[in-house]
Amino acid sequence: MLKNKEKQSMVYKIVIVFILIFTFTNTVYADDIDDLEIPDWSDEIIETTNTNEEPKINARAAVIYDRKSKKIIWGKKENERRPMASTTKIMTAIVVLEHANLNDTVTVSKKSGGTGGSRLGLKAGDKITVENLLYGLLLVSGNDAAVALAEYVGGSVEGFAKMMNEKAEELGLKDTHFVTPHGLDMQEHYTTALELAKMADYALNIKKFAQIVNTKNITISINGRSKNLKNTNELLGNLYGVNGVKTGFTNGANRCLVTSVNRDGMNIITVVLGADTKKDRTNDSVKLIEFAYQNYEIYNTKDIINEKYEEWKNINENRIKVINGKKNTVSTKLEELDNYFVPIKKVDEQKINVKIFNVDEINAPVQKDDYIGKLCVYVDDNKVLELTISVNKGIDKLEFFDYFKNFFINNFKNMEKAI
């Protein structure tokens, strides 16, 4: 029989092992079980945000991003690199939707079936379509679904992460890097609130993605058996205009939420990263949404830009002198933008003004597209847009023969006047 000290030592070792296992699993789980519970929130949150005051939020980083203008309405450390937990799955879905057939059947591997954290409930050998895996990925934040999709599309988790990073580079996301398809905490796995908003904006242009993240409940099939899924997004179906996007939680990232809202044609994305509790991330998101819609509108500057440019052109274009050119004046053109929209505060609509700055002279030879000046749009004293004014047609420099010819022409004119 074991002595008392040996028994105590064995018990101590067992306890230590369990503590380590518990600590490890709580550290790496993304969208853990407690995060699947929908918190209580009330209209009081909305009522307290109907002011002109800047939002006061708990989240470490956040942004309000307007989808039409592609501009920031409001931000808090929106360019700071941070872990993003299962909001990672937005990019996972993008890559899958651009490289896989929704009707393809995937056989779940042992690695996928053994993935911890929030789960769809897959086991090794299960058969499930890509489409159903995407619902499991985006509605219940299944880490097992993420690995199954990664292995199917990328050959491995590592191969898929490479595809995710290539897509991030293609989208110009310079402060985003992926290591996994699910978002479990890794040192080199990060993004920013702003780049996550841009990522979601791109994803929502994919019809199937937008459809999935706007789904509250659905029944899918695994091995021919039905399974009901409920979306973890607590705002979907509970706040006017919300139509997605994705929740997230790890101990390293804390609570995260990306939300898409469309009200009366104004479509925004809010991102909160690093909220202390799920209630905080919910409250923060509601505050940002209501602040945006209460205080901002999206203004099309195209008409006022064209009007002010034409006014300037009629008065000032001929005043720009070409030195030593075959022509004395230039013709100009205004830069064309793909997007003339800007978010402005409703109270500032009368403060929109346009200023144009230009050179007084330019030396020949003049090349087409040479810089002449710029047109700037201001809201009060804040510049919101800048367009370049450039040369529309090139002008050659005078040559010796031109000087000689001009000399005789000018003298001939002077003689005619004398006569």
Phi, psi and omega per residue, in radians:
M1 nan 2.600 -3.132
L2 -1.309 2.474 3.070
K3 -1.252 2.825 -3.107
N4 -1.004 -0.733 -3.118
K5 -1.130 -0.666 3.117
E6 -1.175 -0.684 3.095
K7 -1.096 -0.774 3.133
Q8 -1.078 -0.709 3.140
S9 -1.124 -0.717 3.138
M10 -1.149 -0.763 3.123
V11 -1.072 -0.740 -3.138
Y12 -1.054 -0.777 3.137
K13 -1.109 -0.706 -3.140
I14 -1.119 -0.744 3.129
V15 -1.079 -0.768 3.136
I16 -1.047 -0.754 3.139
V17 -1.050 -0.789 3.137
F18 -1.125 -0.660 3.116
I19 -1.111 -0.765 3.127
L20 -1.094 -0.751 3.126
I21 -1.092 -0.786 -3.132
F22 -1.092 -0.770 -3.137
T23 -1.113 -0.786 -3.117
F24 -1.086 -0.819 -3.080
T25 -1.167 -0.609 3.122
N26 -1.277 -0.440 -3.140
T27 -1.302 -0.664 -2.992
V28 -1.713 -0.254 -3.060
Y29 -1.148 2.389 3.052
A30 -1.885 2.413 -3.081
D31 0.868 0.999 -3.097
D32 -1.088 2.973 -2.976
I33 -0.957 -0.724 -3.111
D34 -1.121 -0.367 -3.112
D35 -1.380 -0.190 3.139
L36 -1.447 -0.189 3.112
E37 -1.410 2.359 -3.130
I38 -1.516 2.137 -3.091
P39 -1.343 2.807 3.068
D40 -1.406 2.420 2.987
W41 -2.660 2.742 -2.989
S42 -2.297 3.081 3.121
D43 -1.169 -0.241 3.134
E44 -1.068 -0.618 3.111
I45 -1.062 -0.777 -3.130
I46 -1.138 -0.774 -3.090
E47 -1.061 -0.650 -3.090
T48 -1.344 -0.151 -3.137
T49 -1.786 -0.023 -3.124
N50 -1.418 0.997 3.132
T51 -2.420 3.058 3.097
N52 -1.553 0.032 -3.101
E53 -1.262 2.596 3.077
E54 -1.142 2.471 -3.139
P55 -1.101 2.414 3.025
K56 -1.926 1.948 -3.005
I57 -2.182 2.806 -3.136
N58 -1.471 -0.550 -3.038
A59 -1.013 2.545 3.142
R60 -1.218 -0.568 3.135
A61 -2.524 2.567 -3.106
A62 -2.829 2.844 3.077
V63 -2.732 2.593 2.899
I64 -1.962 2.103 -3.014
Y65 -2.120 2.191 3.128
D66 -1.548 2.205 -3.037
R67 -1.314 -0.489 -3.106
K68 -1.330 -0.839 -3.101
S69 -1.506 -0.279 -3.052
K70 1.071 0.623 -3.105
K71 -2.191 2.790 3.118
I72 -1.418 2.248 3.005
I73 -1.504 -0.724 -3.123
W74 -2.742 2.563 3.136
G75 -2.620 2.720 3.019
K76 -2.391 1.909 -3.106
K77 0.834 0.749 -3.043
E78 -1.222 -0.267 3.119
N79 -1.826 0.148 3.138
E80 -1.438 2.257 3.112
R81 -1.209 2.274 -3.109
R82 -2.562 2.708 2.970
P83 -1.167 2.602 -3.052
M84 -2.211 0.163 3.058
A85 0.892 -2.390 -3.003
S86 -1.394 -0.006 2.955
T87 -1.146 -0.246 2.965
T88 -0.857 -0.614 -3.002
K89 -1.167 -0.184 2.999
I90 -1.104 -0.836 3.113
M91 -1.218 -0.632 3.074
T92 -0.958 -0.821 -3.124
A93 -1.149 -0.688 3.115
I94 -0.993 -0.896 -3.090
V95 -1.099 -0.742 3.139
V96 -1.108 -0.832 -3.090
L97 -1.121 -0.453 3.137
E98 -1.604 -0.070 -3.080
H99 -2.311 -0.105 -3.051
A100 -2.241 2.760 3.057
N101 -1.594 2.243 -3.083
L102 -1.044 -0.495 -3.080
N103 -1.532 -0.109 3.112
D104 -1.078 2.539 3.100
T105 -1.755 2.291 -3.124
V106 -1.892 2.334 3.024
T107 -1.677 2.120 -3.035
V108 -1.250 2.283 3.138
S109 -1.465 2.955 3.082
K110 -1.096 -0.701 3.141
K111 -1.102 -0.775 3.141
S112 -1.137 -0.807 -3.122
G113 -1.120 -0.387 -3.121
G114 -1.715 0.098 -3.121
T115 -1.216 2.318 -3.080
G116 -1.543 -3.057 -3.132
G117 1.494 -2.692 3.102
S118 -1.143 2.408 -2.967
R119 -2.380 2.620 2.936
L120 -1.379 -0.428 3.122
G121 1.757 0.609 -3.117
L122 -1.475 2.640 3.062
K123 -2.199 2.713 3.104
A124 -0.968 2.307 3.135
G125 1.655 -0.226 3.109
D126 -1.086 2.583 3.088
K127 -2.040 2.267 -3.048
I128 -2.707 2.556 -3.107
T129 -1.349 2.788 3.073
V130 -1.023 -0.732 -3.129
E131 -1.047 -0.813 3.140
N132 -1.167 -0.593 3.053
L133 -1.110 -0.653 3.114
L134 -1.139 -0.677 3.049
Y135 -1.108 -0.722 3.097
G136 -1.154 -0.567 3.122
L137 -1.205 -0.812 -2.957
L138 -1.671 -0.428 -3.139
L139 -1.556 -0.871 -3.115
V140 -1.887 0.159 3.061
S141 0.989 0.799 -3.082
G142 -1.213 1.974 3.059
N143 -1.169 -0.588 3.097
D144 -1.151 -0.656 3.082
A145 -1.139 -0.661 3.133
A146 -1.075 -0.780 -3.133
V147 -1.191 -0.708 3.125
A148 -1.055 -0.757 3.121
L149 -1.183 -0.715 3.141
A150 -1.078 -0.782 -3.134
E151 -1.171 -0.640 -3.111
Y152 -1.235 -0.742 -3.068
V153 -1.503 -0.705 -3.035
G154 -1.822 -0.059 -3.127
G155 1.493 -0.470 3.125
S156 -2.900 2.926 3.084
V157 -1.064 -0.727 -3.132
E158 -1.145 -0.760 3.122
G159 -1.116 -0.658 3.134
F160 -1.229 -0.693 3.104
A161 -1.042 -0.630 3.085
K162 -1.087 -0.724 3.112
M163 -1.149 -0.653 3.106
M164 -1.106 -0.759 -3.134
N165 -1.202 -0.609 3.074
E166 -1.125 -0.685 3.107
K167 -1.184 -0.700 3.100
A168 -1.052 -0.729 3.111
E169 -1.127 -0.725 3.112
E170 -1.052 -0.623 -3.124
L171 -1.485 -0.004 3.115
G172 1.335 0.429 -3.127
L173 -1.567 1.568 -3.000
K174 -1.403 -0.291 -3.126
D175 -1.968 0.557 3.133
T176 -2.214 2.352 3.082
H177 -2.594 2.392 -3.077
F178 -2.004 2.488 3.027
V179 -2.063 -0.565 -3.095
T180 -2.272 2.875 3.080
P181 -1.565 -0.081 -3.043
H182 -1.992 -0.468 3.067
G183 1.806 0.159 3.042
L184 -1.019 2.554 -2.990
D185 -1.026 2.146 3.043
M186 -2.456 2.508 -3.046
Q187 -1.042 -0.689 -3.078
E188 -1.694 0.378 3.133
H189 -1.958 1.872 -3.009
Y190 -2.770 2.896 2.995
T191 -2.726 -2.966 3.032
T192 -2.164 2.847 3.110
A193 -1.039 -0.738 -3.121
L194 -1.161 -0.797 -3.106
E195 -1.215 -0.516 3.054
L196 -1.189 -0.632 3.069
A197 -1.135 -0.740 3.120
K198 -1.133 -0.666 3.101
M199 -1.076 -0.800 3.135
A200 -1.146 -0.672 3.111
D201 -1.033 -0.787 3.110
Y202 -1.113 -0.796 -3.092
A203 -1.083 -0.671 -3.099
L204 -1.196 -0.251 3.034
N205 -1.385 -0.169 3.048
I206 -1.556 2.010 -2.983
K207 -0.948 -0.762 -3.087
K208 -1.190 -0.668 3.107
F209 -1.077 -0.849 -3.135
A210 -1.038 -0.656 3.121
Q211 -1.145 -0.774 -3.085
I212 -1.150 -0.858 -3.048
V213 -1.251 -0.212 3.076
N214 -1.692 0.192 -3.141
T215 -1.665 2.144 -3.126
K216 -1.390 -0.819 3.132
N217 -2.463 2.591 3.072
I218 -2.755 2.675 3.041
T219 -1.888 2.157 3.111
I220 -1.955 -3.130 -3.116
S221 -2.221 2.270 3.026
I222 -2.169 2.087 -3.069
N223 0.984 0.544 3.132
G224 1.429 -0.013 3.133
R225 -1.807 2.469 -3.082
S226 -1.355 2.531 3.074
K227 -2.517 2.218 -3.132
N228 -1.560 2.356 3.130
L229 -2.067 2.492 3.111
K230 -2.163 2.279 -3.072
N231 -1.138 2.351 -3.140
T232 -1.366 -0.159 -3.111
N233 -1.301 1.866 -3.036
E234 -1.207 -0.335 -3.118
L235 -1.526 -0.365 -3.106
L236 -1.155 2.114 -3.128
G237 1.494 -0.102 -3.105
N238 -2.055 -0.239 3.131
L239 -2.303 2.270 -3.047
Y240 -0.940 2.209 3.035
G241 1.600 -0.222 -3.107
V242 -1.212 2.259 3.137
N243 -2.340 0.492 3.117
G244 2.600 -3.114 0.430
V245 -2.312 -1.088 -2.977
K246 -2.743 2.458 3.060
T247 -1.651 2.955 3.068
G248 -2.887 2.561 3.048
F249 -2.797 2.239 2.809
T250 -2.484 2.889 3.085
N251 -1.102 -0.564 3.141
G252 -1.316 -0.635 -3.096
A253 -1.626 -0.340 -2.967
N254 1.055 -2.789 -3.044
R255 -1.422 2.333 -3.116
C256 -2.296 2.603 3.093
L257 -2.695 2.229 3.017
V258 -1.898 2.211 -3.057
T259 -2.251 2.346 3.034
S260 -1.895 2.354 -3.116
V261 -2.366 2.402 3.076
N262 -2.290 1.949 3.097
R263 -2.234 2.070 3.041
D264 0.919 0.700 3.058
G265 1.511 -0.133 3.059
M266 -1.695 2.011 -3.006
N267 -2.012 2.046 -3.104
I268 -2.159 2.821 2.984
I269 -2.172 2.276 3.011
T270 -1.953 2.522 3.100
V271 -2.286 2.266 2.963
V272 -2.155 2.268 -3.141
L273 -2.178 2.336 3.027
G274 1.392 0.586 3.035
A275 -1.332 2.583 -3.062
D276 -1.202 -0.723 -3.101
T277 -2.309 2.946 3.106
K278 -1.171 -0.634 3.088
K279 -1.078 -0.694 3.120
D280 -1.080 -0.799 -3.103
R281 -1.151 -0.605 3.090
T282 -1.153 -0.884 3.138
N283 -1.047 -0.770 3.133
D284 -1.040 -0.787 -3.111
S285 -1.106 -0.763 3.124
V286 -1.102 -0.744 3.118
K287 -1.023 -0.801 -3.123
L288 -1.132 -0.749 -3.126
I289 -1.099 -0.868 -3.098
E290 -1.190 -0.609 3.079
F291 -1.066 -0.772 -3.118
A292 -1.100 -0.851 -3.059
Y293 -1.318 -0.474 3.114
Q294 -1.293 -0.584 -2.938
N295 -1.983 -0.265 -3.002
Y296 -2.134 2.725 2.962
E297 -2.434 2.810 -3.130
I298 -1.795 2.057 -2.991
Y299 -1.868 2.327 3.099
N300 -1.591 1.955 -3.055
T301 -1.543 -0.010 -2.985
K302 -1.043 -0.794 -3.078
D303 -1.118 -0.800 -3.110
I304 -1.199 -0.571 3.085
I305 -1.116 -0.875 -3.123
N306 -1.113 -0.693 3.138
E307 -1.089 -0.832 -3.096
K308 -1.230 -0.587 3.101
Y309 -1.151 -0.771 3.136
E310 -1.107 -0.676 3.080
E311 -1.069 -0.811 3.126
W312 -1.094 -0.758 -3.066
K313 -1.086 -0.754 -3.108
N314 -1.131 -0.535 -3.079
I315 -1.661 -0.721 -2.885
N316 -1.886 -0.338 -3.028
E317 -1.022 -0.763 -3.098
N318 -1.305 -0.147 3.132
R319 -1.488 -0.217 3.122
I320 -1.440 1.980 -3.037
K321 -1.541 2.434 3.050
V322 -1.749 2.048 -3.119
I323 -1.474 2.188 3.100
N324 1.059 0.600 3.125
G325 -1.870 2.745 3.101
K326 -1.189 -0.305 2.972
K327 -2.162 2.611 -3.070
N328 -1.541 -0.335 -3.101
T329 -2.310 2.873 -3.113
V330 -1.951 2.751 2.892
S331 -1.819 2.492 -3.022
T332 -2.075 2.886 3.024
K333 -2.472 2.668 -3.117
L334 -1.797 2.380 3.096
E335 -0.960 2.417 3.080
E336 -1.752 2.358 -3.138
L337 -1.816 2.655 3.000
D338 -1.329 -0.424 -2.997
N339 -2.469 2.054 -3.140
Y340 -1.833 0.121 -3.074
F341 -1.490 2.501 3.040
V342 -2.434 2.460 3.034
P343 -1.418 2.259 3.103
I344 -2.334 2.696 3.054
K345 -1.182 2.454 -3.103
K346 -1.004 -0.598 -3.111
V347 -1.294 -0.199 -3.078
D348 -1.785 0.126 -3.047
E349 -1.050 -0.577 3.141
Q350 -1.425 -0.046 -3.097
K351 -1.751 0.169 3.113
I352 -1.339 2.220 3.100
N353 -2.516 2.756 -3.086
V354 -2.085 2.332 3.065
K355 -2.178 2.442 -3.134
I356 -2.138 2.286 3.135
F357 -2.087 2.379 -3.126
N358 -2.544 2.821 3.063
V359 -1.346 2.756 3.110
D360 -1.566 -0.494 -3.120
E361 -2.657 2.832 -3.139
I362 -2.553 2.444 -3.098
N363 -1.536 2.352 3.051
A364 -1.316 2.668 0.034
P365 -1.310 2.568 3.139
V366 -1.883 2.222 -3.140
Q367 -1.669 2.613 3.011
K368 -1.008 2.417 -3.139
D369 1.373 0.065 3.025
D370 -1.062 2.565 -3.081
Y371 -1.208 2.298 3.067
I372 -2.019 -0.624 -3.111
G373 3.090 -2.839 -3.129
K374 -2.591 2.623 3.043
L375 -1.951 2.204 -3.091
C376 -2.085 2.357 3.069
V377 -1.811 2.233 -3.133
Y378 -2.067 2.554 2.876
V379 -1.972 1.880 -2.935
D380 1.061 -2.064 3.136
D381 -1.820 0.122 -3.088
N382 -1.729 2.105 3.135
K383 -1.324 2.200 -3.104
V384 -1.958 -0.364 3.099
L385 -2.580 2.609 3.050
E386 -2.455 2.234 3.132
L387 -2.133 2.466 3.141
T388 -1.490 2.405 2.975
I389 -1.811 2.222 -3.048
S390 -2.362 3.021 -3.133
V391 -1.281 2.332 -3.118
N392 -1.514 -0.611 3.120
K393 -2.371 2.441 -3.134
G394 -1.210 2.734 3.111
I395 -2.300 2.187 -3.133
D396 -1.331 2.727 3.081
K397 -1.418 2.562 3.090
L398 -1.093 2.393 3.066
E399 -1.798 3.040 -3.083
F400 -0.982 -0.764 -3.130
F401 -1.071 -0.637 3.123
D402 -1.111 -0.722 3.103
Y403 -1.094 -0.762 -3.127
F404 -1.075 -0.803 3.140
K405 -1.111 -0.763 -3.124
N406 -1.136 -0.610 3.135
F407 -1.060 -0.823 -3.120
F408 -1.215 -0.677 3.129
I409 -1.087 -0.790 -3.118
N410 -1.144 -0.712 3.123
N411 -1.175 -0.660 3.109
F412 -1.098 -0.721 3.100
K413 -1.112 -0.686 3.131
N414 -1.157 -0.628 3.112
M415 -1.172 -0.694 3.127
E416 -1.091 -0.677 3.129
K417 -1.169 -0.651 -3.129
A418 -1.159 -0.680 3.137
I419 -1.213 nan nan
